[in-house]
Amino acid sequence: MAALQTDYVANIGEKIFNEGQLDLFLSTYENRIDAKGRVSVPAPFRTVLERNRSPLYIYKSLTHACLEGCGPERISQIVDAIDQMDSLSEEAEILQTMLFSAQEMKIDSDGRMLLPAEFIEFAALDGTALFSGIGRSFQIWRPDQHQKRETDFRDRAAKQGVPRLTLGRRPEPGER
């Protein structure tokens, strides 16, 4: 197992060296929302989307008072996972809620997107949006709510320990 993890790290390092970047949404950024509902998408997030020539999708989170954002690859993964379920099941219908709230966002020449009023209301955004990169997707929070959540999780990890994280080799495109 250790050799597999080492190979994965070596492959990641080689990909970073050869391609310069992994296409992940990482870090946090706070940006103002103007009176029209426009907010600047963080430059590193735009870079990921531009490098892949991908549109940006935003949808209402199923589990938190925030918005979630991703490219079409992540949306396809969600659709594929739902397609593996019984299409008439309540679980499939719950997950489909993400899809029917999803909207493709247009990013203007200044790097801004226009958040619909229903999205601003859903996430209780009050003039500032905190973008939180979580890997292949990101979340948009009201800053104080994100801070509370982060504090709660860090306290829980300190008291209960960090959840087990198993790292393994990521399949290459086309490999299963």
N, C-alpha and C positions, 0 to 999 in steps of 0.2 A: 504494500500500500504506500509506503514512504517513497518508493521509486516512482510510483504513478504520480504522486503529488509533486515530486521534484521535476518530473518530465513536464507536468502541466505548467509549473512556474517557469521552466526553461522555455517552453513554447510561448507563454505569455511574453516573457522577456524578449524573445526573438521577434514576435509580432510587433511589440512596441518599437524595437530597434529598426525593423524593416519598414513598418508602415507609419511610425511616428506616434500613433495614438490608438487606443482602444475606443470603440464607440460606446461610451458609457456616460450617463448623466451623474455627475458627482458634485459634492460640495453644496453649500447653501448661499443664496443671494437674496437680498431684499431690494425690491424696486417699487417705486411709487406708482400708484394707479391714478391716472389723470381724471378730470371731470367727465370725460367721454367714455371711461372704462378701458382706456388703452394702458398697457403695461409692457415694458421692455422685457423680452425674453433674454435671459443671460447669454452673453456672447459664447461661452463654451457650449451651451446647449444648442444654440443656433449652428455652431460649427459641426456638431454631430449630425444634425439634420441636413445641413448643406453638403457635407461630405458624402452622404448617402443619397442625396437628392430626394429627401423624404419630406412629405408633408407632416405637420404637427397635429395630433389629435388630443383634445382635452375632454375629459368626462368627469362626472360626479363620482366621488369615491363611494363604494358600498359600505365601508366600515368606519369612516372618519368624516368629520366636517371639513373636508378639503377637496380640492380638485386633483385629478391625476392626468399626467401628460405623457405621451409616447409617440413613437413613429409607427408606420404601418406594420412593421415586422412584429411588434408587440401586440398590436390589435389582431393580427393574423394568428398569433399564438393563443390569444384568448378565444377567438372564434374556433380554432382547432380543438382546444380543450372542451369547449361547450359542445361541439359536434360529436365528441366521444361519449357524451352523456345521453341518457334517454331524453329525447327532445320534448317529451310531455311531462317531464319531472319538474317538481317545484324547484329543485336545485338549479336546473338549467334556466328556468324562468328568472330566478333571482339573479343569476350571473348575466343574463341577457339585459338586465337593467343597465349595466355599464355601457352596453352597445347603443341602446336607444337614447342615452343621454350624451353620447360622444358627438363632438362636432370637429370638423376639420377647420383649423384656424389659419387665417392668412397672416403672414408676417410682412409688415410694410417695409419700405426702404430704410426706415430708422430702427428696424429690429423690434417693432412693437406689434402686439396682437390686441385685438379688441375683445375683451371678455364680455359675453352677454350678461345682462342684468341678473338673470336667473342663476348664473354661475357665481357672480359676486355675492348675491344673497345667500346661496347655498353654503358657501365657505365663510360667510360673515366677514368678508374682506372690508376693511374700513380705511382705505386709502393707501395701504401698503400690502404687497404680496411677498411672501417668503417662498422662494423656489428651493425645494429640498431634493437633491439628486439621490436616487436610491438604486442606481445601477442602470438597468435597461429602460427605466421609466423615471418619472419625477413627480413630486407632489407640490401643490401650491396651497399654502396655509396662511392664515392670519398669524403674524409673527408671535404674538403672546401665546396663542394656542400651541404652536409648534414648540416654543420654549418650555411650556408646561409638560408637554408630552415627552420631550427629550429629558427633562429633569426626572420625571416619573420613571422612565425606562432606565436611566443611569442609576437611580436609587435602587430600583428592583434588581439590576445586575449586581450592584455592590452587595446587596443583602442575600440574594438567592443564587448568585453566580451567573456567568454568561451562558446563554443557551449553547448547546453543542453545535458546532459548525463543521461539517464534513466537506473538505475541499477535494475535488477530483478533477480529472482531465475533462475539459470541455470538448465535445465532438466537433470535428471540422465540418464546414458546410457540406451538406449532402451525405454525411456519415450519420448513421443511427446507432 
